[in-house]
């Protein structure tokens, strides 16, 4: 079997079933992934990811697949079920907000921010809680990174506590790729990464990670991580406090260039 005819077991999850349906219909039509991508107004890479249950399809792709295959809304009807399965119900509103956001300000104290994680890092981190649907969780995590593949990606600012670099999740090889991913992301003119060194013991982020989303229209939205689930907040006073805390975090963090040097030092330390 070739890569373009391999597919996941459709009985394992709704995400796998969606991908297997795309593969089945494409194979029956005798189309390549590239031809389907053109017909569905997508990309060959995305078709490959969806067929392999490596990414959560977008609603736009579902419509495109129905148009390409003339399936009368088959994929559009499947889409809400796939989304509901891939993301916890409480997290779905944030996923949509993140998709629509024009700016992203994120602070993380324990792990690398989700939008910057490699697939292996995400898998190692998520496997720690032994979930039944690990593959789908990883696919959902990776799918959220598509916001950086848009023609105009959001302006993103990430502040990390150095302890996120110290914790070698997945081992040296996984961390090597993760550090390289961070350094590459930092090269983008629309992405800023700063690190708060361990030499700064007290800072406003000790209470936990949080993210502030900005939009062309409407107020900023605050998202706060939690143990069992996170929460979004729109109360102006709470959002204002979070913005103030984020400004203070940026103030005590190393400048972007020095932060990149520190990440590079941790990368070199893996082979020491």
C-alpha positions as YAML, in Angstrom:
chain: A
units: angstrom
residues:
- id: 1
  name: UNK
  ca: [0.00, 0.00, 0.00]
- id: 2
  name: UNK
  ca: [1.19, 3.52, -0.69]
- id: 3
  name: UNK
  ca: [1.00, 6.53, 1.58]
- id: 4
  name: UNK
  ca: [-1.98, 7.83, -0.42]
- id: 5
  name: UNK
  ca: [-3.98, 4.61, 0.12]
- id: 6
  name: UNK
  ca: [-3.14, 3.96, 3.76]
- id: 7
  name: UNK
  ca: [-5.76, 5.02, 6.29]
- id: 8
  name: UNK
  ca: [-6.66, 4.69, 9.96]
- id: 9
  name: UNK
  ca: [-9.06, 2.11, 11.35]
- id: 10
  name: UNK
  ca: [-12.44, 3.87, 10.94]
- id: 11
  name: UNK
  ca: [-13.83, 2.15, 14.03]
- id: 12
  name: UNK
  ca: [-11.35, 3.78, 16.42]
- id: 13
  name: UNK
  ca: [-12.86, 7.29, 16.48]
- id: 14
  name: UNK
  ca: [-15.06, 9.75, 14.63]
- id: 15
  name: UNK
  ca: [-11.94, 11.55, 13.46]
- id: 16
  name: UNK
  ca: [-10.64, 8.32, 11.95]
- id: 17
  name: UNK
  ca: [-14.04, 7.62, 10.38]
- id: 18
  name: UNK
  ca: [-14.10, 11.06, 8.75]
- id: 19
  name: UNK
  ca: [-10.61, 10.48, 7.34]
- id: 20
  name: UNK
  ca: [-11.49, 7.00, 6.11]
- id: 21
  name: UNK
  ca: [-14.54, 8.38, 4.29]
- id: 22
  name: UNK
  ca: [-12.37, 10.94, 2.51]
- id: 23
  name: UNK
  ca: [-9.91, 8.20, 1.55]
- id: 24
  name: UNK
  ca: [-12.69, 5.84, 0.40]
- id: 25
  name: UNK
  ca: [-14.37, 8.36, -1.86]
- id: 26
  name: UNK
  ca: [-11.09, 9.66, -3.24]
- id: 27
  name: UNK
  ca: [-9.93, 6.12, -4.04]
- id: 28
  name: UNK
  ca: [-13.24, 5.27, -5.71]
- id: 29
  name: UNK
  ca: [-12.93, 8.41, -7.83]
- id: 30
  name: UNK
  ca: [-9.37, 7.47, -8.79]
- id: 31
  name: UNK
  ca: [-8.08, 10.85, -7.63]
- id: 32
  name: UNK
  ca: [-4.73, 11.76, -6.13]
- id: 33
  name: UNK
  ca: [-4.60, 13.79, -2.94]
- id: 34
  name: UNK
  ca: [-3.43, 16.73, -5.01]
- id: 35
  name: UNK
  ca: [-6.42, 16.54, -7.33]
- id: 36
  name: UNK
  ca: [-8.83, 16.33, -4.42]
- id: 37
  name: UNK
  ca: [-7.11, 19.25, -2.71]
- id: 38
  name: UNK
  ca: [-7.61, 21.39, -5.81]
- id: 39
  name: UNK
  ca: [-11.27, 20.39, -6.12]
- id: 40
  name: UNK
  ca: [-11.93, 21.00, -2.40]
- id: 41
  name: UNK
  ca: [-9.99, 24.29, -2.29]
- id: 42
  name: UNK
  ca: [-7.52, 22.83, 0.20]
- id: 43
  name: UNK
  ca: [-3.92, 21.59, 0.13]
- id: 44
  name: UNK
  ca: [-2.43, 18.17, -0.49]
- id: 45
  name: UNK
  ca: [-0.83, 18.25, 2.95]
- id: 46
  name: UNK
  ca: [-4.19, 18.92, 4.64]
- id: 47
  name: UNK
  ca: [-5.91, 16.12, 2.71]
- id: 48
  name: UNK
  ca: [-3.11, 13.78, 3.78]
- id: 49
  name: UNK
  ca: [-3.40, 14.87, 7.41]
- id: 50
  name: UNK
  ca: [-7.19, 14.46, 7.47]
- id: 51
  name: UNK
  ca: [-7.11, 11.06, 5.78]
- id: 52
  name: UNK
  ca: [-4.59, 9.90, 8.36]
- id: 53
  name: UNK
  ca: [-6.64, 11.34, 11.26]
- id: 54
  name: UNK
  ca: [-3.70, 13.63, 12.04]
- id: 55
  name: UNK
  ca: [-5.70, 16.85, 11.89]
- id: 56
  name: UNK
  ca: [-9.22, 17.91, 12.76]
- id: 57
  name: UNK
  ca: [-10.98, 19.05, 9.56]
- id: 58
  name: UNK
  ca: [-12.30, 22.57, 9.29]
- id: 59
  name: UNK
  ca: [-15.89, 23.38, 8.43]
- id: 60
  name: UNK
  ca: [-14.62, 24.96, 5.21]
- id: 61
  name: UNK
  ca: [-12.94, 21.68, 4.26]
- id: 62
  name: UNK
  ca: [-16.11, 19.72, 4.99]
- id: 63
  name: UNK
  ca: [-18.01, 21.97, 2.57]
- id: 64
  name: UNK
  ca: [-15.21, 21.65, 0.02]
- id: 65
  name: UNK
  ca: [-15.25, 17.85, 0.21]
- id: 66
  name: UNK
  ca: [-19.01, 17.76, -0.33]
- id: 67
  name: UNK
  ca: [-18.61, 19.99, -3.37]
- id: 68
  name: UNK
  ca: [-15.74, 17.90, -4.76]
- id: 69
  name: UNK
  ca: [-17.48, 14.55, -4.28]
- id: 70
  name: UNK
  ca: [-21.07, 15.77, -4.77]
- id: 71
  name: UNK
  ca: [-22.00, 14.02, -1.54]
- id: 72
  name: UNK
  ca: [-24.96, 16.22, -0.66]
- id: 73
  name: UNK
  ca: [-23.80, 17.43, 2.75]
- id: 74
  name: UNK
  ca: [-22.32, 14.13, 4.00]
- id: 75
  name: UNK
  ca: [-19.14, 15.70, 5.38]
- id: 76
  name: UNK
  ca: [-20.90, 18.83, 6.62]
- id: 77
  name: UNK
  ca: [-23.16, 16.60, 8.72]
- id: 78
  name: UNK
  ca: [-20.19, 14.66, 10.06]
- id: 79
  name: UNK
  ca: [-18.23, 17.78, 10.97]
- id: 80
  name: UNK
  ca: [-20.08, 18.76, 14.20]
- id: 81
  name: UNK
  ca: [-19.75, 15.19, 15.50]
- id: 82
  name: UNK
  ca: [-16.02, 15.14, 14.80]
- id: 83
  name: UNK
  ca: [-15.49, 18.49, 16.49]
- id: 84
  name: UNK
  ca: [-17.51, 17.46, 19.53]
- id: 85
  name: UNK
  ca: [-15.45, 14.30, 19.87]
- id: 86
  name: UNK
  ca: [-12.06, 15.92, 19.25]
- id: 87
  name: UNK
  ca: [-12.44, 18.75, 21.77]
- id: 88
  name: UNK
  ca: [-14.03, 18.78, 25.23]
- id: 89
  name: UNK
  ca: [-17.32, 20.68, 25.16]
- id: 90
  name: UNK
  ca: [-16.00, 23.34, 27.54]
- id: 91
  name: UNK
  ca: [-12.98, 23.95, 25.27]
- id: 92
  name: UNK
  ca: [-14.86, 24.35, 21.97]
- id: 93
  name: UNK
  ca: [-15.69, 28.04, 22.50]
- id: 94
  name: UNK
  ca: [-12.02, 28.81, 23.06]
- id: 95
  name: UNK
  ca: [-10.99, 26.92, 19.92]
- id: 96
  name: UNK
  ca: [-13.32, 29.12, 17.87]
- id: 97
  name: UNK
  ca: [-12.08, 32.27, 19.59]
- id: 98
  name: UNK
  ca: [-8.48, 31.27, 18.98]
- id: 99
  name: UNK
  ca: [-9.31, 30.63, 15.32]
- id: 100
  name: UNK
  ca: [-10.78, 34.12, 14.94]
- id: 101
  name: UNK
  ca: [-8.22, 36.01, 17.03]
- id: 102
  name: UNK
  ca: [-5.99, 38.64, 15.44]
- id: 103
  name: UNK
  ca: [-3.56, 38.67, 18.37]
- id: 104
  name: UNK
  ca: [-2.46, 36.15, 20.97]
- id: 105
  name: UNK
  ca: [-0.61, 36.82, 24.22]
- id: 106
  name: UNK
  ca: [0.22, 33.66, 26.14]
- id: 107
  name: UNK
  ca: [2.10, 32.88, 29.34]
- id: 108
  name: UNK
  ca: [3.15, 29.36, 30.29]
- id: 109
  name: UNK
  ca: [4.94, 28.30, 33.44]
- id: 110
  name: UNK
  ca: [5.16, 24.50, 33.15]
- id: 111
  name: UNK
  ca: [5.03, 23.37, 29.51]
- id: 112
  name: UNK
  ca: [5.66, 24.81, 26.07]
- id: 113
  name: UNK
  ca: [2.51, 26.60, 24.81]
- id: 114
  name: UNK
  ca: [0.24, 24.37, 22.73]
- id: 115
  name: UNK
  ca: [0.52, 26.47, 19.55]
- id: 116
  name: UNK
  ca: [4.31, 25.95, 19.63]
- id: 117
  name: UNK
  ca: [4.46, 22.27, 20.56]
- id: 118
  name: UNK
  ca: [5.85, 19.62, 18.23]
- id: 119
  name: UNK
  ca: [3.73, 16.53, 17.70]
- id: 120
  name: UNK
  ca: [6.12, 14.32, 19.68]
- id: 121
  name: UNK
  ca: [6.23, 16.79, 22.57]
- id: 122
  name: UNK
  ca: [2.43, 17.00, 22.63]
- id: 123
  name: UNK
  ca: [2.13, 13.22, 22.56]
- id: 124
  name: UNK
  ca: [4.60, 12.75, 25.40]
- id: 125
  name: UNK
  ca: [2.89, 15.43, 27.50]
- id: 126
  name: UNK
  ca: [-0.67, 14.26, 26.86]
- id: 127
  name: UNK
  ca: [0.18, 10.57, 27.37]
- id: 128
  name: UNK
  ca: [1.08, 11.29, 30.99]
- id: 129
  name: UNK
  ca: [-2.62, 11.23, 31.96]
- id: 130
  name: UNK
  ca: [-3.20, 7.97, 29.99]
- id: 131
  name: UNK
  ca: [-6.19, 9.13, 27.95]
- id: 132
  name: UNK
  ca: [-8.22, 6.65, 25.91]
- id: 133
  name: UNK
  ca: [-8.16, 8.92, 22.84]
- id: 134
  name: UNK
  ca: [-4.51, 10.00, 22.78]
- id: 135
  name: UNK
  ca: [-4.24, 10.06, 18.98]
- id: 136
  name: UNK
  ca: [-7.27, 12.33, 18.68]
- id: 137
  name: UNK
  ca: [-6.00, 14.66, 21.41]
- id: 138
  name: UNK
  ca: [-2.67, 15.01, 19.62]
- id: 139
  name: UNK
  ca: [-4.44, 15.61, 16.28]
- id: 140
  name: UNK
  ca: [-6.61, 18.29, 17.89]
- id: 141
  name: UNK
  ca: [-3.58, 19.98, 19.45]
- id: 142
  name: UNK
  ca: [-1.74, 20.05, 16.12]
- id: 143
  name: UNK
  ca: [-4.84, 21.30, 14.28]
- id: 144
  name: UNK
  ca: [-4.91, 24.46, 16.38]
- id: 145
  name: UNK
  ca: [-1.53, 25.43, 14.95]
- id: 146
  name: UNK
  ca: [-3.14, 26.01, 11.55]
- id: 147
  name: UNK
  ca: [-3.74, 29.60, 12.63]
- id: 148
  name: UNK
  ca: [-0.06, 30.23, 11.81]
- id: 149
  name: UNK
  ca: [-0.52, 28.88, 8.28]
- id: 150
  name: UNK
  ca: [-3.06, 31.53, 7.28]
- id: 151
  name: UNK
  ca: [-2.21, 34.24, 4.76]
- id: 152
  name: UNK
  ca: [-2.22, 36.66, 7.69]
- id: 153
  name: UNK
  ca: [-1.43, 34.77, 10.89]
- id: 154
  name: UNK
  ca: [-2.20, 36.37, 14.25]
- id: 155
  name: UNK
  ca: [0.39, 38.48, 15.97]
- id: 156
  name: UNK
  ca: [1.56, 36.18, 18.75]
- id: 157
  name: UNK
  ca: [3.54, 36.94, 21.90]
- id: 158
  name: UNK
  ca: [4.67, 34.09, 24.12]
- id: 159
  name: UNK
  ca: [6.27, 34.47, 27.53]
- id: 160
  name: UNK
  ca: [7.68, 31.26, 28.99]
- id: 161
  name: UNK
  ca: [9.10, 30.56, 32.40]
- id: 162
  name: UNK
  ca: [12.53, 28.95, 31.94]
- id: 163
  name: UNK
  ca: [11.23, 25.93, 33.84]
- id: 164
  name: UNK
  ca: [9.33, 25.01, 30.66]
- id: 165
  name: UNK
  ca: [12.75, 24.49, 29.07]
- id: 166
  name: UNK
  ca: [14.22, 22.64, 32.03]
- id: 167
  name: UNK
  ca: [11.51, 19.95, 32.07]
- id: 168
  name: UNK
  ca: [12.68, 17.42, 29.45]
- id: 169
  name: UNK
  ca: [9.31, 16.10, 28.37]
- id: 170
  name: UNK
  ca: [9.72, 13.10, 26.09]
- id: 171
  name: UNK
  ca: [13.48, 12.92, 26.53]
- id: 172
  name: UNK
  ca: [16.46, 14.56, 24.78]
- id: 173
  name: UNK
  ca: [15.44, 13.82, 21.15]
- id: 174
  name: UNK
  ca: [11.95, 15.19, 21.64]
- id: 175
  name: UNK
  ca: [13.28, 18.26, 23.41]
- id: 176
  name: UNK
  ca: [15.89, 18.86, 20.71]
- id: 177
  name: UNK
  ca: [13.15, 19.09, 18.08]
- id: 178
  name: UNK
  ca: [11.05, 21.21, 20.44]
- id: 179
  name: UNK
  ca: [13.83, 23.71, 21.06]
- id: 180
  name: UNK
  ca: [14.45, 23.92, 17.31]
- id: 181
  name: UNK
  ca: [10.73, 24.54, 16.80]
- id: 182
  name: UNK
  ca: [10.82, 27.42, 19.29]
- id: 183
  name: UNK
  ca: [13.85, 28.99, 17.64]
- id: 184
  name: UNK
  ca: [12.27, 28.74, 14.20]
- id: 185
  name: UNK
  ca: [8.99, 30.22, 15.45]
- id: 186
  name: UNK
  ca: [10.89, 33.12, 16.99]
- id: 187
  name: UNK
  ca: [12.24, 34.02, 13.54]
- id: 188
  name: UNK
  ca: [8.77, 34.94, 12.32]
- id: 189
  name: UNK
  ca: [8.20, 38.72, 12.28]
- id: 190
  name: UNK
  ca: [4.70, 38.17, 13.73]
- id: 191
  name: UNK
  ca: [5.83, 35.98, 16.64]
- id: 192
  name: UNK
  ca: [7.73, 37.06, 19.75]
- id: 193
  name: UNK
  ca: [9.08, 34.62, 22.32]
- id: 194
  name: UNK
  ca: [10.52, 35.75, 25.64]
- id: 195
  name: UNK
  ca: [11.81, 33.64, 28.51]
- id: 196
  name: UNK
  ca: [11.75, 34.55, 32.18]
- id: 197
  name: UNK
  ca: [15.02, 33.13, 33.56]
- id: 198
  name: UNK
  ca: [15.14, 31.14, 36.76]
- id: 199
  name: UNK
  ca: [17.17, 34.00, 38.22]
- id: 200
  name: UNK
  ca: [13.83, 35.84, 38.51]
- id: 201
  name: UNK
  ca: [12.13, 33.85, 41.29]
- id: 202
  name: UNK
  ca: [9.04, 36.03, 41.73]
- id: 203
  name: UNK
  ca: [6.83, 37.23, 38.92]
- id: 204
  name: UNK
  ca: [3.10, 37.85, 38.23]
- id: 205
  name: UNK
  ca: [2.66, 34.49, 36.49]
- id: 206
  name: UNK
  ca: [3.18, 32.31, 39.55]
- id: 207
  name: UNK
  ca: [-0.59, 31.89, 39.87]
- id: 208
  name: UNK
  ca: [-0.67, 29.92, 36.62]
- id: 209
  name: UNK
  ca: [-0.78, 30.12, 32.81]
- id: 210
  name: UNK
  ca: [-3.19, 32.31, 30.89]
- id: 211
  name: UNK
  ca: [-3.84, 33.64, 27.40]
- id: 212
  name: UNK
  ca: [-5.31, 36.92, 26.15]
- id: 213
  name: UNK
  ca: [-6.95, 36.91, 22.72]
- id: 214
  name: UNK
  ca: [-7.46, 40.12, 20.75]
- id: 215
  name: UNK
  ca: [-9.87, 40.78, 17.87]
- id: 216
  name: UNK
  ca: [-10.46, 43.38, 15.18]
- id: 217
  name: UNK
  ca: [-13.89, 44.00, 16.69]
- id: 218
  name: UNK
  ca: [-14.99, 43.44, 20.26]
- id: 219
  name: UNK
  ca: [-13.10, 43.31, 23.56]
- id: 220
  name: UNK
  ca: [-10.18, 41.08, 24.46]
- id: 221
  name: UNK
  ca: [-10.96, 37.65, 25.90]
- id: 222
  name: UNK
  ca: [-9.03, 36.02, 28.73]
- id: 223
  name: UNK
  ca: [-8.50, 32.26, 28.94]
- id: 224
  name: UNK
  ca: [-7.20, 30.74, 32.17]
- id: 225
  name: UNK
  ca: [-5.96, 27.15, 32.37]
- id: 226
  name: UNK
  ca: [-7.22, 24.88, 35.13]
- id: 227
  name: UNK
  ca: [-6.74, 21.31, 36.33]
- id: 228
  name: UNK
  ca: [-9.97, 19.75, 35.09]
- id: 229
  name: UNK
  ca: [-10.89, 22.48, 32.60]
- id: 230
  name: UNK
  ca: [-10.04, 26.03, 31.66]
- id: 231
  name: UNK
  ca: [-12.36, 28.99, 31.54]
- id: 232
  name: UNK
  ca: [-12.84, 32.09, 29.42]
- id: 233
  name: UNK
  ca: [-13.53, 35.50, 30.90]
- id: 234
  name: UNK
  ca: [-14.76, 38.74, 29.34]
- id: 235
  name: UNK
  ca: [-15.23, 40.81, 32.49]
- id: 236
  name: UNK
  ca: [-13.41, 44.08, 31.69]
- id: 237
  name: UNK
  ca: [-11.81, 44.34, 35.13]
- id: 238
  name: UNK
  ca: [-10.44, 40.77, 35.04]
- id: 239
  name: UNK
  ca: [-9.18, 41.14, 31.48]
- id: 240
  name: UNK
  ca: [-7.54, 44.45, 32.39]
- id: 241
  name: UNK
  ca: [-5.78, 42.82, 35.35]
- id: 242
  name: UNK
  ca: [-4.51, 40.07, 33.07]
- id: 243
  name: UNK
  ca: [-3.20, 42.59, 30.53]
- id: 244
  name: UNK
  ca: [-1.39, 44.43, 33.32]
- id: 245
  name: UNK
  ca: [0.12, 41.17, 34.59]
- id: 246
  name: UNK
  ca: [1.24, 40.31, 31.06]
- id: 247
  name: UNK
  ca: [2.97, 43.65, 30.69]
- id: 248
  name: UNK
  ca: [4.82, 42.98, 33.94]
- id: 249
  name: UNK
  ca: [5.80, 39.50, 32.73]
- id: 250
  name: UNK
  ca: [7.25, 40.94, 29.53]
- id: 251
  name: UNK
  ca: [9.15, 43.48, 31.59]
- id: 252
  name: UNK
  ca: [10.96, 40.87, 33.71]
- id: 253
  name: UNK
  ca: [11.54, 38.45, 30.81]
- id: 254
  name: UNK
  ca: [14.72, 38.46, 28.74]
- id: 255
  name: UNK
  ca: [14.59, 40.37, 25.44]
- id: 256
  name: UNK
  ca: [13.70, 38.20, 22.43]
- id: 257
  name: UNK
  ca: [17.31, 37.89, 21.23]
- id: 258
  name: UNK
  ca: [18.59, 36.93, 24.69]
- id: 259
  name: UNK
  ca: [15.65, 34.53, 25.05]
- id: 260
  name: UNK
  ca: [16.67, 32.82, 21.81]
- id: 261
  name: UNK
  ca: [20.22, 32.55, 23.13]
- id: 262
  name: UNK
  ca: [18.92, 30.93, 26.32]
- id: 263
  name: UNK
  ca: [16.85, 28.43, 24.33]
- id: 264
  name: UNK
  ca: [19.96, 27.73, 22.26]
- id: 265
  name: UNK
  ca: [21.95, 27.10, 25.44]
- id: 266
  name: UNK
  ca: [19.39, 24.52, 26.56]
- id: 267
  name: UNK
  ca: [19.53, 22.95, 23.10]
- id: 268
  name: UNK
  ca: [23.32, 22.65, 23.26]
- id: 269
  name: UNK
  ca: [23.03, 21.25, 26.78]
- id: 270
  name: UNK
  ca: [21.20, 18.20, 25.46]
- id: 271
  name: UNK
  ca: [24.34, 16.96, 23.75]
- id: 272
  name: UNK
  ca: [26.68, 17.91, 26.59]
...
